[in-house]
Amino acid sequence: MDTISTRIRTVCVYCGSGPGTNPQFMDAAQALGRTLAENDIGLVYGGGSVGLMGAVASAVLDHGGHVTGIIPEFLTNKENALKRVQEMVVTRNMHERKQMMFDRSDAFVALPGGIGTLEELVEQLTWAQLGQHNKPILMANIDGFWNPLLGLIDHMRSTQFIRPGLSVRLLTADKVEDILPRLEQAREALPLGAATETGVTERM
């Protein structure tokens, strides 16, 4: 069980390596990057220079913030690793990448993305559900992108595959400006070294 401090210093952002079809997704990625930089919060992300990944990282850098990219060796060319980040870590495989992203982050935000984004988000939810961490997890539900997944989670709960005592605190935000306040509120609600909160799936 990891412990937490009272301030969010780094946020891991999971998001697509493509731009998607909705311009709001790219706008949100750029706005989130700017917000992180303006609040002196470092970005931890997948290391690419394309799609939403590249947009959020470039926005952090353009506004004077710090970026740590973590990318497996086999993706350095495919996702065009962003060379101007302050720190680029090349891992041997995806498992090592995900563990390092977890270790370096105080909270997690999922912007729109594909299967990889979904897998990374669900893994963090699973680890939290099993009591392995209590770091805040937030879905940036830009233009309702995550509504199908939220509906599936509700269905899992109603059919008792997510049973009382196995739920996880899941935050959502429809607007970028709500993301940091909700992460900070969730973090401040947990005393230093507190056990993982269970028993509720929270929509904020």
C-alpha positions as CSV (number, residue, x, y, z in Angstrom):
1,M,0.0,0.0,0.0
2,D,1.5,3.3,-1.0
3,T,1.1,6.5,1.0
4,I,0.1,9.9,-0.3
5,S,1.2,13.5,0.5
6,T,-1.2,16.4,0.7
7,R,-0.5,17.9,-2.7
8,I,-0.7,16.5,-6.2
9,R,2.7,16.9,-7.8
10,T,2.3,14.7,-10.9
11,V,-0.6,13.5,-12.9
12,C,-0.5,10.6,-15.3
13,V,-2.7,11.2,-18.3
14,Y,-3.9,8.3,-20.4
15,C,-5.2,9.3,-23.9
16,G,-5.2,8.4,-27.6
17,S,-2.2,8.4,-29.9
18,G,-4.6,9.7,-32.5
19,P,-6.7,13.0,-32.5
20,G,-10.1,11.4,-32.8
21,T,-12.9,12.8,-34.9
22,N,-14.2,15.4,-32.4
23,P,-12.2,18.7,-32.2
24,Q,-13.3,19.0,-28.5
25,F,-10.9,16.1,-27.7
26,M,-7.9,17.9,-29.0
27,D,-9.0,21.2,-27.3
28,A,-9.4,19.3,-24.0
29,A,-5.9,17.8,-24.3
30,Q,-4.3,21.2,-24.9
31,A,-6.3,22.8,-22.1
32,L,-5.4,20.1,-19.6
33,G,-1.7,20.5,-20.5
34,R,-1.9,24.2,-20.0
35,T,-3.7,23.8,-16.7
36,L,-1.1,21.3,-15.4
37,A,1.8,23.7,-16.3
38,E,0.0,26.7,-14.7
39,N,-0.5,24.8,-11.5
40,D,3.1,23.5,-11.4
41,I,2.0,19.9,-11.7
42,G,4.2,17.6,-13.8
43,L,2.8,15.4,-16.5
44,V,3.5,11.7,-16.8
45,Y,2.4,10.2,-20.0
46,G,3.1,7.7,-22.7
47,G,5.9,9.6,-24.5
48,G,4.4,10.1,-27.9
49,S,4.3,13.3,-30.0
50,V,1.2,12.5,-32.0
51,G,-2.6,12.6,-31.3
52,L,-3.9,13.6,-27.9
53,M,-0.7,12.4,-26.3
54,G,1.4,14.8,-28.2
55,A,-1.1,17.6,-27.7
56,V,-1.2,17.4,-23.9
57,A,2.5,17.1,-23.6
58,S,3.3,19.9,-26.0
59,A,0.8,22.2,-24.1
60,V,2.6,21.5,-20.8
61,L,6.0,22.3,-22.4
62,D,4.7,25.4,-24.2
63,H,3.5,26.8,-20.9
64,G,6.7,26.1,-19.0
65,G,5.7,22.8,-17.3
66,H,7.6,19.6,-16.7
67,V,6.9,16.4,-18.8
68,T,8.1,12.9,-18.2
69,G,7.5,10.5,-21.1
70,I,7.6,6.8,-20.6
71,I,7.6,4.7,-23.7
72,P,8.5,1.1,-24.6
73,E,11.3,0.7,-27.0
74,F,9.2,-0.9,-29.7
75,L,6.9,2.2,-29.8
76,T,9.5,4.9,-30.0
77,N,9.2,5.1,-33.8
78,K,5.5,4.2,-34.2
79,E,4.4,6.9,-31.7
80,N,7.2,9.3,-32.6
81,A,8.7,9.9,-29.1
82,L,8.5,13.6,-28.2
83,K,12.2,14.6,-28.0
84,R,11.8,17.9,-26.3
85,V,10.5,16.6,-23.0
86,Q,12.7,17.1,-19.9
87,E,12.7,13.3,-19.2
88,M,12.2,10.4,-21.6
89,V,12.3,6.9,-20.1
90,V,12.5,4.0,-22.6
91,T,11.3,0.7,-21.1
92,R,11.8,-2.8,-22.2
93,N,8.0,-3.6,-22.5
94,M,4.5,-2.4,-21.8
95,H,4.4,-3.9,-18.3
96,E,7.4,-2.0,-17.2
97,R,6.0,1.2,-18.8
98,K,2.7,0.9,-16.9
99,Q,4.4,0.2,-13.6
100,M,6.7,3.1,-14.0
101,M,3.8,5.5,-14.9
102,F,2.0,4.3,-11.8
103,D,5.1,4.8,-9.6
104,R,5.7,8.3,-10.8
105,S,2.1,9.6,-10.5
106,D,-0.1,11.0,-7.7
107,A,-3.3,10.8,-9.7
108,F,-4.6,9.5,-13.0
109,V,-6.8,11.2,-15.7
110,A,-8.2,9.4,-18.8
111,L,-8.9,11.6,-21.7
112,P,-10.6,10.0,-24.8
113,G,-8.6,7.3,-26.4
114,G,-8.7,3.7,-27.8
115,I,-8.2,0.2,-26.5
116,G,-4.8,1.1,-24.9
117,T,-6.3,4.0,-23.0
118,L,-9.1,1.9,-21.9
119,E,-6.8,-0.9,-20.7
120,E,-4.6,1.5,-18.7
121,L,-7.7,3.1,-17.1
122,V,-9.3,-0.2,-16.2
123,E,-6.0,-1.5,-14.8
124,Q,-5.8,1.4,-12.3
125,L,-9.5,0.9,-11.4
126,T,-8.7,-2.8,-10.8
127,W,-5.7,-2.1,-8.6
128,A,-7.7,0.4,-6.6
129,Q,-10.6,-2.1,-6.2
130,L,-8.1,-4.7,-4.9
131,G,-6.7,-2.2,-2.4
132,Q,-3.3,-1.8,-4.0
133,H,-3.5,2.0,-4.1
134,N,-5.7,5.0,-3.2
135,K,-4.6,7.5,-5.8
136,P,-7.5,9.5,-7.4
137,I,-8.7,8.2,-10.8
138,L,-10.7,10.5,-13.0
139,M,-12.4,10.1,-16.4
140,A,-12.4,13.3,-18.5
141,N,-15.8,12.7,-20.0
142,I,-15.4,15.2,-22.9
143,D,-18.6,15.5,-24.9
144,G,-19.8,12.3,-23.2
145,F,-17.0,10.1,-24.6
146,W,-17.0,7.8,-21.6
147,N,-20.8,7.5,-21.2
148,P,-20.8,3.9,-22.7
149,L,-18.2,2.8,-20.1
150,L,-20.0,4.5,-17.3
151,G,-23.2,2.7,-18.4
152,L,-21.3,-0.6,-18.4
153,I,-20.0,0.0,-14.9
154,D,-23.5,0.8,-13.7
155,H,-24.7,-2.5,-15.4
156,M,-21.9,-4.4,-13.6
157,R,-23.0,-3.0,-10.3
158,S,-26.7,-3.7,-10.9
159,T,-25.9,-7.3,-11.8
160,Q,-23.7,-7.6,-8.7
161,F,-20.4,-8.2,-10.5
162,I,-19.3,-5.1,-8.7
163,R,-20.5,-6.0,-5.2
164,P,-20.7,-3.8,-2.1
165,G,-17.2,-3.6,-0.7
166,L,-15.6,-4.1,-4.2
167,S,-16.6,-0.7,-5.7
168,V,-14.0,1.9,-6.4
169,R,-14.1,5.7,-6.1
170,L,-14.3,6.8,-9.7
171,L,-14.3,10.6,-10.5
172,T,-15.6,12.1,-13.6
173,A,-15.5,15.6,-15.1
174,D,-17.2,16.9,-18.2
175,K,-15.0,20.1,-18.3
176,V,-11.3,20.4,-18.1
177,E,-11.5,23.2,-15.5
178,D,-13.1,20.7,-13.1
179,I,-10.4,18.1,-13.3
180,L,-7.8,19.4,-10.9
181,P,-10.3,20.6,-8.2
182,R,-11.9,17.1,-8.2
183,L,-8.5,15.3,-8.0
184,E,-7.3,17.6,-5.2
185,Q,-10.6,17.2,-3.3
186,A,-10.4,13.4,-3.5
187,R,-6.8,13.4,-2.4
188,E,-7.3,15.8,0.5
189,A,-10.2,13.5,1.7
190,L,-7.7,10.7,2.4
191,P,-5.4,11.1,5.4
192,L,-1.7,10.3,5.0
193,G,-1.3,6.6,4.7
194,A,-5.1,5.9,4.7
195,A,-6.4,2.6,3.5
196,T,-8.1,2.6,0.1
197,E,-11.7,3.8,0.2
198,T,-14.2,1.2,-1.0
199,G,-17.9,0.8,-1.1
200,V,-18.8,3.6,-3.5
201,T,-18.5,4.3,-7.2
202,E,-18.6,8.1,-7.1
203,R,-19.7,10.3,-10.0
204,M,-18.7,13.9,-9.4
